[in-house]
Amino acid sequence: MYRTPTTSHPPTTTTPGTNFNVGPRWGYDLPHHQLQLICILPCASKTYTFVDLQLTWTEAQQFCRKNFTDLVTISSQEDISRLPRPTNFTGLAWIGLFDDPASWYRAMTADANSWRWSATGTTSPAAFMIWKSTEPNFKNAAQSCGAHSLGAFMDSDCTSKFPFVCFTGSTEKQFFIVNSPYSTWLDALAHCRANYTDLAMIENADENQRVTDVLTPYGHYSYSVWIGLYREPWMWSDHTLRSYTNWVPGAPNNFYTNEHCTVERSTHQWDDVNCNSKYPFYCHKDDARAEEVVTEEVVSSTALN
C-alpha cells in the first residue's frame, strides 16, 4: 500500500451488464511527494498494490499507468482474495472497471463496451446511428439492447418484450415485422436467425426509412420494436471486456445517471459511482515490470517522475 506522509496533499486535478454470446451471423467482415510502500501482494501474473491517495477515477488511472501498469483488473474470486486491502480500511477504493460514455453515447467506437450489430458482432463501416432526443441513457444500468421507435433508436432493458424487425439479404436488405409473440431481445434474435438472416441491421438513412415504412401499417411506428443493436456494458481500464463481476446487490444502477466507474466496498463487492469522486485505489503491475517495485520500500518523488 502506498501511504502519503501526513504533511503532504494529493493533487487537485456507470439487469447489470448482460454478457451476450451473440457472434456474427454472417461475415461482415502524479504527485510530488515521497510515498512509502507499506505492503504489496504478488499473484500468478500480477502484483497488486493499494494506493492511499484520494484521486478521481481518471487521476487514479493516470497514476497507475505512470507508476505501475494500470488500475487493477479482476477476473476471478481468487483475484479479489489477493487484493491487499488494509485491515483497518473500511472505505471505498477504485478498481479498473468503467463504462465510459464516450465509447457508447450516440457513437459506435472500437471500444469493447460500444454498440454492435448482432449480424456481424461489429460496428457498421458507416457507423450510422439516429437516436431519440433523450437516448441512449442506460437507465438503471440495465439498458444495453437497441430498439426502434418513432423513426429513431433507443436503448432498452434486454428482458423487455417487444415486437421485432428481422431482415434478409446483405447488399439489398429486406425487412420484416414480427408481431407475435412479443419477445425479449435474445428470443427475438433466435427467431430472426432461425427464419430470416438476423435482427434488423440499419446502416444508413434509407434503411432506417424502410424499417419505419414496414412498421407504419401495423401501428408500430410509435412503439418500441427490437432491432439488432446491442452492447456489453463495462470494460476494464486496459479496454478488455469484463468476464467476471462481483456487484453488491442492487448494483450497478446508474442511480444519478452519471455512475460510470466502479469501487470496491469493504465487503469486496463492487458498486457503481460517479467517476469524479475521490477515493484510494488498487493498481496492478505485470510480473515483467514488478521486480523494481518489490525490491523497494520507499519510492521517492523523483522515482515517480
Secondary structure, DSSP 8 states (H G I E B T S, - for coil): -EE--TT-----------------SS------S-EEE--EEE-SSEEEEEEEEEE-HHHHHHHHHHHSSEE----SHHHHHT----TT--S-EEEEEE--GGGTTT---SSTTS-EETTTTB--TT----B-TT----GGG-EEEEEEETTEEEEEETTS-EEEEEEE-SSS-EEEEEEEEEE-HHHHHHHHHHHSSEE----SHHHHHHHHHHHGGGT-TTS-EEEEEE----EETTS-B-----B-TT----TTS---EEEE-TTS-EEEE-TTS-EEEEEEEEGGGTHHHHT-SEE-TGGG-
